[in-house]
Amino acid sequence: MTQRSILITGAAGFIGSSLTDTLIAQGRSVVGVDNFCDFYDPALKRRNITQAQASGKFTLVEADIRDRDAMLATFEKHQPEAVIHLAAMAGVRPSIENPAYYTAVNLDGTVNLLDAAVKNKVSKFLFASSSSVYGNNPKVPFAETDNVDHPISPYAATKKAGELICHTYTHLHGLPISCLRFFTVFGPRQRPDLAINKFLQLVAKGQPIPIFGDGSTSRDYTFVADIVAGILATLHHCGQSTEKFKVYNLGGNHPAKLSELIEIIEKVVGKKAIIDRKPMQPGDVDRTWADLTRSQKELGYAPTTSLEEGIAKQWEWMKGTI
């Protein structure tokens, strides 16, 4: 019996393209949905999917998830077995400036996909959430059972709301859904607006790097290959237990302070950073740290790439592209 395809939204993005390449290498066919929005250079996203397009196992659908008719038509045509919904407007600070755009993409777009999934009898649905839903959670590490009713940016609020919408669809329609809370993903193909990519380039060029706060904020950085492994483990597990709706943390489990991150970047690039200190930004959380108890127990998730090793891999990739 022929395996049905897997539909990935945001397939040309950082995580999406890495996941697509891995699935294709495993012999799966992928339908990739992407609208190549100009949040960052669309040419970078087109380059991300070069390998996939040459594989013969990848179908690109250029469409916006806000386009309900396009989503329904895509699902009807391709009849995917599973959906991995990664497409979203990302970024805390831009969401403060344009919350309506973020709710349109991240909520209305998600509802369109859920409706299409139910109508076309998709067997499982994965939703990319974010560690930002935890806000300034007073306890660490952050566990899936913690209260997440206090997001501090519109972006975080849309991810929390997306999880709630997903729960509703599992309850009403029996659609197995897993929500994955990603913790600060980095590695080859990382978006150019994200700190590690930006810092590597600026330090290499001898230009100042903007540091918000005193350097004591910390993040649970997670290498993209570990995230992909976690997504694939979730894809396998989704719908197999009696609980059809699940939430999982996917993190690195070794938080690093901003000051430590800069030291590693200096070491990897071989240059000292020039620091441009700025005040803390509204919407930025003080720290993130994933409790991986549930994802380790139920998914067998175990990240293997250290921050320094991952940054070295990202820098090697970047040197071939800048």
N, C-alpha and C positions, 0 to 999 in steps of 0.2 A: 504494500500500500504506500502511495506517494505521500511524503510528509507535506503538510500545508506550510505556507510561508509564515514568517514572523514579521509583523509590521512594527517598524520603529519610527516614532516621530522625533524630529530633531536629528535625523540620521547623519546629517553632514556636519554636525557640531563636534565639539571636543570629545565628550563621552560617547555620543551616538555613533560617530565614525569608528571609534576604537572597538565598540561593541559589535558593530556591523562586520568589521574585518574578522573578528574572532568567531562570530557565528558562521560566516562564510567558510572560514578555514575548517570548521567542524562539519561542513557539508550542508548547512542549512541555506535555504533561499530567503532573502530579505526584501521586503518592500519598504523603501525608505521615503518618508514624507518630510519635506523641508521647504520652507518658503524663502530661504536665503536672505533673511532680513538684514538690514544694514546696521544693526547694533554694533557689529564689527565687520571688517572687510569680507564681503561674500566670496571673493576670490580665494580666501583662505579655506572656506568651507568646501568650495568646489575641489580644491586640491586634496582635502581630507578624504574624498570619496573616489579618487582616481583608481586606487587599487580595487575597490569594490566594483566599480563600473567595468573594469577589465576582466572580472571574474566569471561573468556569464550567469551569476546567481543573484544579481542585484537589480531591482527595478526601482527607478527614481520617480517619485510623484512630486512635482513642484506645485505645492499648494499650501494655503494657510489654514491652520486648524480652526480658525474662526469662521471659515467658509463651510457652513453646515452641509450644503448640497455636495460640495467637493468631497467632504469626508464620507458622507453616506455612499456616494458613487464609488469611491476608492475601496471601501470595505466590500461593497456588493460585487465589484469586479474581481478583487483579489482573494476574497474569502480567507483572511488570515486565521491561523490557529490561535495565535496569541498576539497581544499588543504590549509593547514596551514604550510607554509614553514619557519621553524625555523633553519634548519641545516645551519651551517656556520663555517668557521674558525674565531674565536673571538680573541680579544686582540689587543690592539694598539701596544704595544712594539714588540711582535713577528712578527707583520705584516711588521715592518720596516726592520727586518732581513730577511724575506722571502716573499717579495711581490708577486712573481710569484705563490706561493702556494695559497695565499689568493685570487688572481684573478681567478685561476683555479677552486677553490671550490665555491667561493661566486658569481662569474659571470657565468662561463661556467656551473656550476651545476644548477644555477637558470634558465638559458636558456633551459637546458634539461627538467626541470620540467614544464616550461611554454609551451614548444612544446608538451609535453605529455598531459598537461591539455587541450590545444586547440584541439589536435587530438582526445581526448576521451570525449570531450564536458563536461568538468567540469563546474559547474555553478558559482563558486566563488573561488577566490585565495587570500590568505592573505600572505603578505611578511613581514618578521621580519627585519625592518631597525633598526636604532640606533640614539640616541641623538648625537653621534659623528659626524653626517653629518653637524651639526651646526658649527663645528670648534670653534674658539674663537670669536663667534658672539658678536659684541659690545653691543647689547641691550639684556636686560632680562625683562621678561621671553622669552624663545625662542618660536616663533609661526611658524606654518606650512607655513605661507606666507613669512617668512624671506628668504633671499637669502642664499642658501647652496652650493655656487660654490667655497668655500674655505676650503675644508677638510684639516686636517694637519697630516694625517697618511694614509698609504695604506688601512688599514681596513676601515676607514671612507670613503675613496674614493670608495671602492667596494660597500659600502652600498648606497651611493649616486647614483652610476652607476646602481645598482640593481633597484632602484626606477625608473630610466629613462628607463631601459629595460622593466619594468612592464608597464609603461605608454605607451610604443610603442605597447605592445601586446593588451592593451585595445583599443587603436586607430585602430589597424589593424584588430583585430579579435573580438572585442566587449566583451572580457572576463572581467567581473567585478573584479577589483583588489583593495584591500586596503593595503597600506603600513603603518606599525606601527613602530613609532620611540620610542623604549624602552629607559627609563632613569634609569641607574644603578640599576639593579634588585638584590634583596637579599632575604634571607629566607631559610627554610629547603631545602636541596639538592643543595645549591649554590656550584658552582665550587670551588675546593680547591685553585685555583690560584688567586681568587678574594679577595679584601682587607678585607672585613668583616669576611669571613671564616678564612683567614690567621691570622688576628689580634686576633680573639677570641682564636684560638689555642695557639698562641705565648704568649699572656698575661696570659692565664691559666697556661702555663708551666714556666712562669717567664723568658721568653726569649725576647730579644729586638725585637721591631717591626720597619721595615724600613719606614721612613716618608720622602717622596719626597717633597722638598720645606719647607716653613716655617709654614705649617699647615693652611694657609689661603685659599687654593683652596677649592671649594665647589662642592657638587654633589646633584642632586635631586634624593635621594634614593627612590626606589619603591618596596614595598613588593610583593612577587611573586603571592600571592592570588589576589591582586589588578590587576596585569598584566593579570592573567588568566581571571578575570572578564571582563577586557577591550577587550581581544581577543574574548571572547564569544559574547560580545555585538557587536563587529565588524562583526563577522561571521553572526550574525542575520541581521545586517543592510546592509552588502555588496550587492551591486547590486539593492537595493530597491529604491534608488533615481535616478534622471535623470543623475546625474554624476556617471559614472561607475568606474572612477578612483579617489581614495581619499587617502589622507595622514593624519594620526592622530598621535598626541603625546600621549603616555601613560606614565605618570610620577607620582611622589608623590606630587608635587606642594609645597613642603616645603624643600628647599635646606638646607643642613647642611655643615658647614666647617669641614675640616678634624680634626681640634682640637676638635670640638664638638663631632664628631663621636668617637674619642678616649675616651673622658669623659664618653660617654654612655657605651662603651664596658667595661671600668673600673668598672662602676657601676653594670653592668649585671654580670660580672665575679666575682666581689668582690676583684679585685687586681689592683694595680697601674701598668701602662704600663711603660716599659723601652724603651725610644725613641732612635732610631738610625737614626740621620738626614742625608739625602742624597740630592744631587742637583735635581732639577726638571728634569724630563725625556723628551726627545724629543717625540713629538706626543701627549703628555698629554694636555688636555684643562684646562683652569683656573677654569671654572665653568660650571655647567649645571643647567637649570631651565626650566621646562615645562610650557608653556602657555596651559592650558587645556580648553580654551573657546570653541574650535571646538568640541573636544571629549566629553565634558560635554553636549553641546547643541544637537549634532547629535547622540551620542551613549548613553547618560545618564551616562557617566563614572564619577565615584566619588570615589577616593581612600579612604579607611577607616582606614588603619593600620599605626600608627605613627612609626617613626624610632626606638624609644626605645622599643615599644611593639613588633615590628617585630624582632629586634635583640634578645630580650628575647625569642621569639619563636624559632628563629634559634639556639640559644645557648642550649635550652632544647632538640632540635632535635640532635644537635651535640654531646651532652653529652652521648647520647645513641649509638653513632657510633665511638667515638674515645677512 
